[in-house]
Amino acid sequence: MGRYLVGVVTVICGILLLIINQGKDFKEVEESIVIAIAIHF
């Protein structure tokens, strides 16, 4: 259950980051998502 919850939170964070960073380079957005995922593990 914990693992599933982490997955959901990670996806939500990723979507939020994509919305926030729409004007930025995709590479920057990708790095932000990687950092967000790393924080959860």
MILUM-851447 format. One record per residue: x, y, z of N, C-alpha, C, O in turn. Coordinates in steps of 0.1 Angstrom, whole numbers, plus 5000, padded with zeros to 4 digits. Example, Ala and Ser with C-alpha at 12.3 -4.5 7.8 and 13.67 -1.06 7.14 Angstrom:
2
+--------+---------+------+---------+----------+-------+--------+---------+------+--------+---------+------+
! n_east ! n_north ! n_up ! ca_east ! ca_north ! ca_up ! c_east ! c_north ! c_up ! o_east ! o_north ! o_up !
+--------+---------+------+---------+----------+-------+--------+---------+------+--------+---------+------+
!   5132 !    4943 ! 5078 !    5123 !     4955 !  5078 !   5132 !    4967 ! 5078 !   5142 !    4967 ! 5085 !
!   5128 !    4978 ! 5071 !    5137 !     4989 !  5071 !   5129 !    5000 ! 5079 !   5134 !    5011 ! 5080 !
+--------+---------+------+---------+----------+-------+--------+---------+------+--------+---------+------+
***
This chain:
41
+--------+---------+------+---------+----------+-------+--------+---------+------+--------+---------+------+
! n_east ! n_north ! n_up ! ca_east ! ca_north ! ca_up ! c_east ! c_north ! c_up ! o_east ! o_north ! o_up !
+--------+---------+------+---------+----------+-------+--------+---------+------+--------+---------+------+
!   5008 !    4988 ! 5000 !    5000 !     5000 !  5000 !   5009 !    5013 ! 5000 !   5006 !    5022 ! 4993 !
!   5019 !    5013 ! 5008 !    5028 !     5024 !  5009 !   5035 !    5027 ! 4995 !   5036 !    5039 ! 4991 !
!   5039 !    5016 ! 4988 !    5045 !     5018 !  4975 !   5036 !    5024 ! 4965 !   5040 !    5032 ! 4957 !
!   5023 !    5019 ! 4966 !    5013 !     5025 !  4957 !   5011 !    5039 ! 4959 !   5009 !    5047 ! 4950 !
!   5010 !    5043 ! 4972 !    5008 !     5057 !  4976 !   5019 !    5066 ! 4971 !   5017 !    5077 ! 4965 !
!   5032 !    5061 ! 4972 !    5044 !     5068 !  4967 !   5043 !    5070 ! 4952 !   5046 !    5081 ! 4947 !
!   5038 !    5060 ! 4945 !    5036 !     5061 !  4930 !   5026 !    5072 ! 4927 !   5029 !    5080 ! 4918 !
!   5015 !    5072 ! 4934 !    5005 !     5082 !  4931 !   5010 !    5096 ! 4934 !   5008 !    5106 ! 4926 !
!   5017 !    5098 ! 4945 !    5022 !     5111 !  4949 !   5032 !    5116 ! 4939 !   5033 !    5128 ! 4935 !
!   5041 !    5106 ! 4934 !    5051 !     5110 !  4924 !   5045 !    5114 ! 4911 !   5049 !    5124 ! 4905 !
!   5034 !    5107 ! 4907 !    5027 !     5111 !  4894 !   5021 !    5125 ! 4896 !   5022 !    5133 ! 4887 !
!   5015 !    5128 ! 4907 !    5008 !     5141 !  4910 !   5019 !    5152 ! 4910 !   5017 !    5162 ! 4904 !
!   5030 !    5149 ! 4916 !    5042 !     5159 !  4916 !   5046 !    5161 ! 4902 !   5049 !    5173 ! 4898 !
!   5048 !    5151 ! 4894 !    5052 !     5152 !  4880 !   5043 !    5161 ! 4872 !   5047 !    5169 ! 4865 !
!   5030 !    5158 ! 4874 !    5020 !     5166 !  4866 !   5020 !    5181 ! 4870 !   5020 !    5190 ! 4862 !
!   5021 !    5183 ! 4884 !    5022 !     5197 !  4889 !   5035 !    5204 ! 4883 !   5034 !    5216 ! 4879 !
!   5046 !    5197 ! 4883 !    5058 !     5203 !  4878 !   5057 !    5206 ! 4863 !   5062 !    5216 ! 4859 !
!   5050 !    5197 ! 4856 !    5049 !     5200 !  4841 !   5040 !    5212 ! 4839 !   5043 !    5220 ! 4830 !
!   5030 !    5214 ! 4847 !    5021 !     5226 !  4846 !   5029 !    5238 ! 4850 !   5028 !    5249 ! 4843 !
!   5036 !    5238 ! 4861 !    5044 !     5249 !  4865 !   5055 !    5253 ! 4855 !   5057 !    5265 ! 4853 !
!   5061 !    5243 ! 4850 !    5073 !     5245 !  4841 !   5070 !    5245 ! 4826 !   5079 !    5242 ! 4818 !
!   5058 !    5248 ! 4822 !    5054 !     5247 !  4808 !   5063 !    5256 ! 4799 !   5066 !    5253 ! 4788 !
!   5067 !    5268 ! 4804 !    5075 !     5277 !  4797 !   5090 !    5273 ! 4796 !   5097 !    5279 ! 4788 !
!   5094 !    5264 ! 4804 !    5108 !     5260 !  4805 !   5112 !    5249 ! 4795 !   5103 !    5243 ! 4788 !
!   5124 !    5247 ! 4794 !    5130 !     5236 !  4786 !   5125 !    5222 ! 4791 !   5124 !    5221 ! 4803 !
!   5123 !    5213 ! 4782 !    5118 !     5200 !  4787 !   5129 !    5193 ! 4796 !   5125 !    5186 ! 4805 !
!   5141 !    5195 ! 4793 !    5152 !     5189 !  4800 !   5152 !    5194 ! 4815 !   5154 !    5186 ! 4824 !
!   5149 !    5206 ! 4817 !    5148 !     5212 !  4831 !   5136 !    5205 ! 4838 !   5138 !    5202 ! 4850 !
!   5125 !    5204 ! 4831 !    5113 !     5197 !  4837 !   5117 !    5183 ! 4841 !   5113 !    5179 ! 4851 !
!   5123 !    5176 ! 4832 !    5127 !     5162 !  4834 !   5136 !    5161 ! 4847 !   5134 !    5152 ! 4855 !
!   5145 !    5170 ! 4848 !    5154 !     5170 !  4860 !   5146 !    5172 ! 4872 !   5148 !    5166 ! 4883 !
!   5136 !    5181 ! 4872 !    5128 !     5184 !  4883 !   5120 !    5172 ! 4888 !   5119 !    5169 ! 4900 !
!   5115 !    5165 ! 4878 !    5107 !     5152 !  4881 !   5116 !    5142 ! 4887 !   5112 !    5135 ! 4897 !
!   5128 !    5140 ! 4882 !    5138 !     5131 !  4887 !   5141 !    5134 ! 4902 !   5141 !    5125 ! 4910 !
!   5143 !    5147 ! 4905 !    5145 !     5151 !  4918 !   5133 !    5148 ! 4927 !   5135 !    5143 ! 4938 !
!   5121 !    5151 ! 4922 !    5109 !     5148 !  4930 !   5108 !    5133 ! 4933 !   5104 !    5130 ! 4944 !
!   5111 !    5125 ! 4923 !    5110 !     5110 !  4926 !   5121 !    5106 ! 4936 !   5118 !    5098 ! 4945 !
!   5133 !    5112 ! 4934 !    5144 !     5108 !  4943 !   5141 !    5112 ! 4958 !   5144 !    5104 ! 4967 !
!   5133 !    5123 ! 4960 !    5130 !     5127 !  4974 !   5121 !    5116 ! 4980 !   5122 !    5114 ! 4992 !
!   5112 !    5110 ! 4972 !    5103 !     5100 !  4978 !   5110 !    5087 ! 4981 !   5104 !    5079 ! 4989 !
!   5122 !    5084 ! 4976 !    5129 !     5072 !  4979 !   5142 !    5074 ! 4986 !   5149 !    5065 ! 4990 !
+--------+---------+------+---------+----------+-------+--------+---------+------+--------+---------+------+
***
